[in-house]
Amino acid sequence: MPSERARSVERQPTNGGGPPPQRDGDETRPPRDDGTRRERDGDAAAPERPATPAGFDPTRPAERAADPAGWRLAEPARAALREVIGGRRDIRRFRPDPVPDELLRKLLEAAHMAPSVGLMQPWRFIVVRSLETRRAVRRIAQRERLRQAARFAERADDFLDQKIEGIVEAPLGICVCCDNGEPGVEVLGRGTIPETAQLSVACAIQNLWLTARAEGLGVGWVSFYRFADLRRLLGIPERVDPLAWLCVGWPDERPPRPGLEAAGWAQRLPLEAVVMEERWQPERGRAARAAMRQGAGAGGRGAATSSKAGARVAVASAVTARGAFTSAPPAMGVVAASEATAQTAVRDLLDELVKPPRGLGRLEDLATRWAAITGGPPPERLRLGVLVACGDHGHLQHGTSLFEQRVSAEVAAAAARRQTAVGALAAALDHRLIVADIGLAGPTPRGVLARKVREGTRDMTTERALKTGEVEAAIEQGRRLAAELVASGVQAIALGEIGIGNTATSSALAALALDADPDALVGRGAAMDAPGLERKRRAVRAAVERHRGAAREPLQWLEAVGGLEHCALCGALLAAAEARVPVLLDGFAVGTAALVACALQPSSWEVLIAAHRSTEPGHALVLRELGLEPLLELRLRAGEGAGAVLAARLVEATGAALARMATFAGASVTRNPRAWRAEGGH
């Protein structure tokens, strides 16, 4: 052990790194002779250590030993860091206000300063402002959301009730990618654990997120997508993984705690549950998992409410006092620019109504989607145009239906006389109904609008069902019919179909569009028995196997196995999307036509509303692929558009609620701020 005097000498200033200076009477030993004669008593000055170049550590070991904590930041900075980390939240609701370029650069610079193993810097940032691209990403996310719902079993509804993204609401999207580098190129520190590249990117995301929080910006991390989907959309190379889609913008919520915790989905574990000493402790790991399961299953959303000082939003028809809505549906370009503003205005209104947060459940989603399409809230009385496209199918000779082909014309005539489900409902609710013959076999029935392209399709099991010109002509007929309805002043269009055997056609069409096993799509249709179901599966399988290699594009799908009514419905949907008119989708055949329309023109998705989910197994798969959650689940088999007309009543009910419910200020209802803050309200 060194003596106390020796230790005191060691603590002396280092004088530029040389030996401690010697003093008169000092009893310590003289300096070691290292070949340089050191003069004493000021005869010659000891050489000074050269100044540390910029960018290198200027401190010396003795300095660090004297004050091990000397590198810490000042207390105000440490307190600010704690506040930023504690206040970071996953934001899902955004205001439409733009993010200044200089602020965006601050975020990206912070992300680029993240640590990375071997200084590989694998992060790449794709800044997306395009509304069209963000809409496409939202479609991808909604599709994956529905795919994942089934994994949560009895909690599926609770899962679907969560708002998972603000992709279109946020003015910016940032796709954060990990460039895994060229194969065979060695990177320092990544040889044993190659995932360190992705972990480094996660550090960059956190840097960006914390900087955004400090600047008052909101960030939402979206992970509901497949890498392949974003690669195709954004042209990302195969070696690059799009690890995160970040929604960035000014937040329209200021949650004091994580949203999923406020929603009762889960809660943060205590620190002790996740910290182990020296080695893995199985009992602590089991306890943490049990606590997560208990937290996930406990609680629920309360009935808390919110307040905005002095705020009161009134709705009169389709105009709000804030001027966010317009009395007439704006042109497509106007809506594209104001979609987020309209959605935010509806959400602000919903926030003021006398109800708990999310008290109207999926009707609130319907209201905001309607606003995104039209620029205003749903009306109390909806002027609905119902378009029913009719056609026959050449594969019927293989026993794909229990009914004869002539039944198609008979049902179409009955619908035109208001005697079928869709006809009766349209008459009772005073909606405009068009029943159009696009491809019935035989003469057009009385009362049915004659827009025939040809008499039924060819047999899809042995040849192409339609020729290119026939597909184009049927699509054009659908476009014209939808345009006529829009010109007549309807506020929305409900699509339906009539055609014996068209569930078999829809199954084949969906199999090509989804690249799916046809057996998973074929259902019983109109009460098919077991032997008939097997005949139907054989016919659909034969058609898909015959055409799958050649039919790679949407129009080719229609030519190979499509129905004339499918083509017309596709055209109607395209026209409605151009006019920014909401479309209520009916059953399996209509959903499959929508799938094709979205493949032809992805922006068509923006006007779609799934009215219901039928009993056909293929319908559920189609809706999942579209990323649409149906408003109703009534086990309907009728087709024709009846389910879409029924769903229109929900649109009207939603409009009535927004127009007639009192706001908290107007109803003299006292809110509970503590409960509201607990729910994460703003």
Buried (B, 14 or more C-beta within 10 A) or exposed (E): EEEEEEEEBEEEEBEEEBBBBBEEEEEEEEBEEEEEEBEEEEEEEBEEEEEEEEEEEEEBEEEEEEEEEEEEEEEEEEEEEEEBEEEBBBBBBBBBEEBEEEBBEBBBEBBEEBEBBBEBBBBBBBEBEEBEBBBBBBBBBBBBBBBBBEEEEEBBEBBBBBBBBBBBBBBBBBBBBBBBBEEEEEBEBBEEEEEBBBBBBBBBBBBBBBBBBBBEBBBBBBEBBEBEBBBEBBEBEEEBBBBBBBBBBBBBBBBEBBBBBBBBBBBEBEEEBEEBEEEEEEEBEEBBEEBBEEBBEEBEBBEBBBBBEEBEBEBEEBBBEBEBBBEEBBEBEEBBEBBBBBBBBBBBBBBBBBBBBBBBEBBBBBBBBBBBBBBBBBBBEBBBBBBBBBBBBBBBEBBBBBBEBEBBBBBBBBBBBBEBBBBBBBEEBEBBBBBBBBBBBBEBBEBBBEBBBBBBBBBBBEBBBBEEEBBBBBBBBBBBBBBBBBEEEBBBBBBBBBBBBBBBBBBBBBBBBBEBEBBBBBBBBBEBEEEBBEBBBBBBBBBBEBBBEEBEEBBBBBBBBBBBBBBBBBBBBBBBBBBBBBBBBBBBBBBBBBBBBBBBBBBBBBBBBBBBBBBBBBBBBBBBBBBBBBBBEBEBBBBBBBBBBBBBBBBBBBBBBBBEBBBBBBEEEEBBEEBBBBBBBB
